């Protein structure tokens, strides 16, 4: 039996309706993820994307 010593699973949740309203496809890369955050910020004037690591960051 194998158990990972340091599991590192990253999960991204997104609101498909909000993406469709902005004409965006679900991001498949980190670059696309950050671009999606920029587009939401430009369109709405506020951050909608949260990256969680050592510190929270609102894009």
Helices and strands as residue ranges (DSSP letters): H 16-21, H 30-44, E 50-51, E 57-58
